[in-house]
């Protein structure tokens, strides 16, 4: 189990996912007050993120709650996935691909039902890392400490030997609480520098203070 490990988030790290304004455009199109989509769909989005609802049921609830016909429902979900999937962070993905064989590699992502199939088709993350842990597959979202325990267990590595990278500060703090080393993603250059420092340090020896 003693092996240096790097675990990455997807959205905002391996994928570049700026807001596209699609929700507001749909509210304008449907002549709904600002915030209506979030209000009506909140529990469905939550259920989808932990896998307690199927993708088909999401489509059904979107149509029912927003009063959409079949073609509108398809268009609405297409807009959702366009923002969700974003574009690949090619430079970081290429760098991570070069880490294969140098360390253990994993992904821990707060996700949505249907994400794994789409991201596998578009970005081949299953070929980039050894294990991918999606919240909609395990029913647990970051920053729940059990999510970090799950990804370390899937890789059979010690938490203290793992560097976790995320663009959300609360998730970084939770990873540290779980006993991992962690880095807040801000740009590729600083992230790559931090990963290289982690690899240079090697597996944590009892009594050694990890790099912050």
C-alpha positions in Angstrom: 0.0 0.0 0.0 3.0 2.3 0.2 2.9 4.2 -3.0 2.9 7.9 -4.0 -0.5 8.8 -5.4 -2.2 11.8 -7.2 -6.0 12.1 -7.2 -7.7 14.8 -9.2 -11.1 16.4 -9.5 -12.7 16.7 -12.9 -14.9 19.8 -13.3 -12.7 23.0 -13.0 -9.5 20.9 -13.1 -9.4 18.3 -15.8 -12.3 20.0 -17.5 -12.6 23.8 -18.1 -16.2 24.6 -17.1 -17.2 28.3 -17.2 -20.8 29.2 -16.6 -22.6 29.5 -20.0 -25.8 31.2 -18.7 -28.0 28.4 -20.1 -30.4 28.3 -17.1 -31.1 32.0 -17.3 -31.7 31.7 -21.1 -34.3 28.9 -20.4 -36.0 31.0 -17.8 -36.3 33.9 -20.2 -37.5 31.6 -23.0 -40.2 30.1 -20.7 -41.0 33.5 -19.2 -40.2 32.2 -15.7 -38.9 34.4 -12.8 -35.1 34.3 -12.2 -34.2 31.4 -10.0 -37.3 29.3 -10.9 -35.3 26.4 -12.5 -33.1 26.0 -9.5 -36.0 26.2 -7.1 -38.1 23.6 -9.0 -35.2 21.2 -9.8 -33.0 21.4 -6.7 -34.0 18.0 -5.3 -33.7 16.4 -8.7 -30.2 17.8 -9.2 -29.3 16.6 -5.7 -30.7 13.1 -6.4 -28.8 12.9 -9.7 -25.5 13.9 -8.0 -25.8 10.9 -5.6 -27.3 8.4 -8.1 -30.7 8.0 -6.3 -32.5 8.9 -9.6 -32.0 7.5 -13.1 -31.1 9.6 -16.1 -34.5 8.8 -17.6 -36.2 10.0 -14.4 -34.3 13.2 -14.6 -35.6 13.8 -18.1 -39.1 13.0 -16.9 -38.9 15.4 -14.0 -37.4 18.2 -16.1 -40.4 17.9 -18.5 -43.0 17.7 -15.7 -41.7 20.5 -13.5 -40.8 23.0 -16.2 -43.7 22.2 -18.6 -41.5 21.1 -21.5 -42.4 19.0 -24.5 -40.1 16.2 -25.7 -38.0 18.4 -28.0 -37.7 21.1 -25.4 -36.7 18.6 -22.8 -33.9 17.2 -25.0 -32.7 20.7 -25.8 -32.7 21.6 -22.1 -30.6 18.6 -21.1 -28.3 19.2 -24.0 -27.6 22.7 -22.7 -27.0 21.2 -19.2 -24.4 18.8 -20.5 -22.7 21.4 -22.6 -21.9 23.4 -19.5 -21.2 20.4 -17.3 -18.7 18.8 -19.7 -17.0 22.0 -20.7 -13.8 21.5 -22.7 -10.7 19.4 -21.8 -7.8 21.0 -20.0 -5.5 19.6 -22.6 -2.2 20.7 -21.0 -3.0 19.2 -17.6 -4.4 16.1 -19.1 -1.2 15.6 -21.2 0.9 16.2 -18.1 -1.1 13.6 -16.0 -0.8 11.1 -18.9 2.9 11.5 -18.5 2.7 10.5 -14.9 1.5 7.0 -15.7 4.1 4.7 -14.2 5.6 7.3 -11.9 2.8 7.2 -9.4 -0.7 5.9 -8.7 -3.4 8.0 -10.4 -7.1 8.4 -9.5 -10.1 10.7 -9.9 -12.6 11.8 -7.3 -15.5 13.8 -8.7 -18.8 15.2 -7.6 -20.8 14.1 -10.6 -24.2 13.6 -12.1 -26.0 10.5 -13.4 -24.9 10.0 -17.0 -21.5 11.8 -16.5 -19.3 8.7 -16.6 -20.5 7.6 -20.0 -20.2 11.0 -21.6 -16.8 11.8 -20.1 -15.5 8.3 -21.1 -16.6 8.9 -24.7 -15.3 12.5 -24.9 -12.2 12.5 -22.7 -11.3 8.9 -22.0 -10.5 9.6 -18.4 -10.8 5.8 -17.8 -7.5 5.5 -19.8 -5.9 8.4 -18.0 -6.1 7.1 -14.4 -6.5 3.7 -12.6 -9.6 4.4 -10.7 -12.5 6.9 -11.0 -14.8 7.5 -8.1 -18.0 9.4 -9.0 -20.4 10.7 -6.4 -23.4 9.4 -8.4 -21.9 5.9 -8.3 -21.0 5.8 -4.5 -23.9 7.9 -3.3 -21.5 10.3 -1.4 -20.4 13.8 -2.4 -17.3 15.8 -1.4 -16.7 17.2 1.1 -18.0 14.2 3.0 -14.9 12.5 4.4 -16.2 9.1 3.2 -15.7 10.2 -0.4 -11.9 10.6 0.2 -11.8 7.3 2.0 -13.6 5.6 -0.9 -11.1 6.8 -3.5 -8.0 5.8 -1.4 -9.6 2.4 -0.8 -10.3 1.9 -4.5 -6.6 2.6 -5.2 -5.4 0.6 -2.2 -3.2 3.5 -1.1 -2.6 5.3 2.2 -4.3 8.6 2.6 -1.1 10.3 3.7 0.6 9.3 0.5 -2.0 10.9 -1.7 -2.1 14.4 -3.1 -5.6 15.5 -3.9 -6.3 18.4 -6.3 -9.6 20.3 -6.4 -10.7 23.8 -7.4 -13.1 24.1 -4.4 -11.5 25.2 -1.2 -13.9 23.3 1.1 -13.0 20.1 -0.7 -9.3 20.7 -0.3 -9.8 21.3 3.4 -11.9 18.2 3.8 -9.2 16.1 2.0 -6.7 17.4 4.5 -9.0 16.6 7.4 -9.3 13.1 6.0 -5.5 12.7 6.2 -4.5 13.5 2.7 -2.2 16.1 1.3 -4.1 18.6 -0.9 -3.7 21.4 -3.3 -6.2 24.1 -4.4 -6.2 24.2 -8.2 -5.8 27.8 -9.6 -3.8 27.2 -12.7 -1.8 24.4 -14.5 1.6 25.8 -13.7 1.3 25.9 -9.9 -0.5 22.5 -9.9 2.2 20.8 -11.9 4.8 22.3 -9.6 3.0 21.0 -6.6 2.6 17.5 -8.1 6.3 17.4 -8.9 7.2 18.3 -5.3 4.8 15.6 -4.1 6.5 13.0 -6.3 10.0 14.1 -5.3 9.1 13.7 -1.6 7.9 10.1 -2.2 5.7 8.1 0.2 5.4 9.6 3.6 7.8 8.1 6.2 6.4 8.2 9.8 7.6 11.3 11.5 8.1 13.3 8.3 6.1 16.5 7.9 4.3 16.6 4.5 4.7 19.6 2.2 1.8 22.0 2.6 
